[in-house]
Amino acid sequence: MNKKFLLVYRSPMAMEQTAPSPAEMQEILAAWGKWKSEFPQILDMGDGLLPTGKRVKAGAVTDGPSVESKEIVSGYSIVGAANYDEAVKVAQACPILFSPGSSIEVRELAGY
């Protein structure tokens, strides 16, 4: 039985504040579609996240995902894999890694 892993995409804050052109967006979406077709382990492509948001901490609400960080969580996906090695293999082929300064955090879901 496969475990589930969350792929958390992190990108530099500056990169998230610049929207791609329509042509660039087509290329980006094609790369993500190709990745999905090559890895049936991808259970949920997830979604990208906008660079805006709210942060709630001890009753206080502030704007933005995190003002202390130079990078933000830019999206996520969920993959099914037997172990971390297999999940990492899927992550290593992810198109977000072509963006300078981007990274992927691979976390196993607890399955509560």
C-alpha atoms as a printed R data frame, in Angstrom:
    type eleno elety resid chain resno      x      y       z
1   ATOM     1    CA   MET     A     1  0.000  0.000   0.000
2   ATOM     2    CA   ASN     A     2  1.358  3.405  -0.960
3   ATOM     3    CA   LYS     A     3  1.826  6.214   1.501
4   ATOM     4    CA   LYS     A     4  0.883  9.781   0.633
5   ATOM     5    CA   PHE     A     5  3.414 12.573   0.436
6   ATOM     6    CA   LEU     A     6  2.858 16.315   0.237
7   ATOM     7    CA   LEU     A     7  5.148 18.211  -2.121
8   ATOM     8    CA   VAL     A     8  5.391 21.799  -0.888
9   ATOM     9    CA   TYR     A     9  6.711 24.191  -3.526
10  ATOM    10    CA   ARG     A    10  8.763 27.126  -2.309
11  ATOM    11    CA   SER     A    11  9.779 30.032  -4.515
12  ATOM    12    CA   PRO     A    12 11.588 33.326  -3.974
13  ATOM    13    CA   MET     A    13  9.168 36.084  -2.996
14  ATOM    14    CA   ALA     A    14 10.395 38.258  -5.902
15  ATOM    15    CA   MET     A    15  9.587 35.544  -8.457
16  ATOM    16    CA   GLU     A    16  6.028 35.247  -7.171
17  ATOM    17    CA   GLN     A    17  5.386 38.951  -7.679
18  ATOM    18    CA   THR     A    18  6.051 38.836 -11.437
19  ATOM    19    CA   ALA     A    19  3.301 37.268 -13.555
20  ATOM    20    CA   PRO     A    20  4.386 35.220 -16.587
21  ATOM    21    CA   SER     A    21  3.356 36.336 -20.076
22  ATOM    22    CA   PRO     A    22  0.583 34.340 -21.789
23  ATOM    23    CA   ALA     A    23  3.191 32.503 -23.899
24  ATOM    24    CA   GLU     A    24  5.268 31.696 -20.821
25  ATOM    25    CA   MET     A    25  2.142 30.489 -19.027
26  ATOM    26    CA   GLN     A    26  1.378 28.091 -21.903
27  ATOM    27    CA   GLU     A    27  4.911 26.673 -21.655
28  ATOM    28    CA   ILE     A    28  4.624 26.339 -17.885
29  ATOM    29    CA   LEU     A    29  1.270 24.548 -18.080
30  ATOM    30    CA   ALA     A    30  2.566 22.213 -20.800
31  ATOM    31    CA   ALA     A    31  5.558 21.274 -18.616
32  ATOM    32    CA   TRP     A    32  3.272 20.537 -15.652
33  ATOM    33    CA   GLY     A    33  0.960 18.459 -17.871
34  ATOM    34    CA   LYS     A    34  3.925 16.455 -19.166
35  ATOM    35    CA   TRP     A    35  5.128 15.846 -15.595
36  ATOM    36    CA   LYS     A    36  1.655 14.628 -14.591
37  ATOM    37    CA   SER     A    37  1.473 12.243 -17.568
38  ATOM    38    CA   GLU     A    38  4.923 10.783 -16.803
39  ATOM    39    CA   PHE     A    39  4.243 10.110 -13.111
40  ATOM    40    CA   PRO     A    40  1.027  8.242 -12.288
41  ATOM    41    CA   GLN     A    41  2.041  8.544  -8.623
42  ATOM    42    CA   ILE     A    42  0.720 12.121  -8.685
43  ATOM    43    CA   LEU     A    43 -2.636 11.742  -6.961
44  ATOM    44    CA   ASP     A    44 -3.538 15.427  -6.827
45  ATOM    45    CA   MET     A    45 -1.755 18.115  -8.823
46  ATOM    46    CA   GLY     A    46 -2.795 20.549  -6.126
47  ATOM    47    CA   ASP     A    47 -2.620 24.165  -7.123
48  ATOM    48    CA   GLY     A    48 -0.460 27.225  -7.094
49  ATOM    49    CA   LEU     A    49 -0.876 29.778  -4.357
50  ATOM    50    CA   LEU     A    50 -1.081 33.521  -4.840
51  ATOM    51    CA   PRO     A    51  1.611 35.570  -3.060
52  ATOM    52    CA   THR     A    52 -1.046 37.323  -0.975
53  ATOM    53    CA   GLY     A    53 -2.659 35.992   2.154
54  ATOM    54    CA   LYS     A    54 -3.279 36.480   5.851
55  ATOM    55    CA   ARG     A    55 -1.236 35.203   8.763
56  ATOM    56    CA   VAL     A    56 -2.983 34.421  12.055
57  ATOM    57    CA   LYS     A    57 -0.846 34.158  15.168
58  ATOM    58    CA   ALA     A    58 -2.072 34.294  18.764
59  ATOM    59    CA   GLY     A    59 -5.147 36.254  17.798
60  ATOM    60    CA   ALA     A    60 -3.314 38.787  15.619
61  ATOM    61    CA   VAL     A    61 -3.944 38.904  11.876
62  ATOM    62    CA   THR     A    62 -1.368 40.374   9.507
63  ATOM    63    CA   ASP     A    63 -1.124 40.654   5.734
64  ATOM    64    CA   GLY     A    64  1.044 38.330   3.704
65  ATOM    65    CA   PRO     A    65  2.136 34.756   4.101
66  ATOM    66    CA   SER     A    66  5.262 35.674   6.093
67  ATOM    67    CA   VAL     A    67  7.195 38.906   6.243
68  ATOM    68    CA   GLU     A    68 10.256 37.224   7.784
69  ATOM    69    CA   SER     A    69 10.947 34.983   4.810
70  ATOM    70    CA   LYS     A    70 12.651 35.583   1.458
71  ATOM    71    CA   GLU     A    71 10.662 32.704  -0.011
72  ATOM    72    CA   ILE     A    72  7.029 31.691   0.148
73  ATOM    73    CA   VAL     A    73  5.001 28.541  -0.323
74  ATOM    74    CA   SER     A    74  3.924 28.839  -3.938
75  ATOM    75    CA   GLY     A    75  1.945 25.616  -4.343
76  ATOM    76    CA   TYR     A    76  1.576 21.950  -3.541
77  ATOM    77    CA   SER     A    77  0.836 18.478  -4.926
78  ATOM    78    CA   ILE     A    78  0.149 15.085  -3.357
79  ATOM    79    CA   VAL     A    79  1.860 11.918  -4.556
80  ATOM    80    CA   GLY     A    80  1.422  8.278  -3.657
81  ATOM    81    CA   ALA     A    81  4.667  6.411  -3.131
82  ATOM    82    CA   ALA     A    82  6.010  3.384  -1.308
83  ATOM    83    CA   ASN     A    83  8.662  5.466   0.464
84  ATOM    84    CA   TYR     A    84 10.539  8.768   0.562
85  ATOM    85    CA   ASP     A    85 12.942  7.685  -2.198
86  ATOM    86    CA   GLU     A    86 10.088  7.173  -4.651
87  ATOM    87    CA   ALA     A    87  8.402 10.450  -3.636
88  ATOM    88    CA   VAL     A    88 11.695 12.321  -4.034
89  ATOM    89    CA   LYS     A    89 12.149 10.839  -7.517
90  ATOM    90    CA   VAL     A    90  8.780 12.312  -8.538
91  ATOM    91    CA   ALA     A    91  9.712 15.651  -6.939
92  ATOM    92    CA   GLN     A    92 13.066 15.790  -8.729
93  ATOM    93    CA   ALA     A    93 11.269 15.799 -12.093
94  ATOM    94    CA   CYS     A    94  8.848 18.570 -11.106
95  ATOM    95    CA   PRO     A    95  8.898 21.610 -13.430
96  ATOM    96    CA   ILE     A    96  9.099 24.101 -10.562
97  ATOM    97    CA   LEU     A    97 12.751 23.156 -10.105
98  ATOM    98    CA   PHE     A    98 13.486 24.889 -13.416
99  ATOM    99    CA   SER     A    99 12.681 28.212 -11.732
100 ATOM   100    CA   PRO     A   100 15.820 29.709 -10.133
101 ATOM   101    CA   GLY     A   101 15.751 29.603  -6.345
102 ATOM   102    CA   SER     A   102 12.735 27.279  -6.144
103 ATOM   103    CA   SER     A   103 12.721 24.136  -4.021
104 ATOM   104    CA   ILE     A   104 10.401 21.318  -3.004
105 ATOM   105    CA   GLU     A   105  9.832 20.068   0.526
106 ATOM   106    CA   VAL     A   106  8.666 16.423   0.604
107 ATOM   107    CA   ARG     A   107  6.577 15.511   3.674
108 ATOM   108    CA   GLU     A   108  4.805 12.250   4.439
109 ATOM   109    CA   LEU     A   109  1.143 12.651   5.393
110 ATOM   110    CA   ALA     A   110  0.271 11.152   8.780
111 ATOM   111    CA   GLY     A   111 -2.905  9.494   7.499
112 ATOM   112    CA   TYR     A   112 -5.066 10.237  10.529
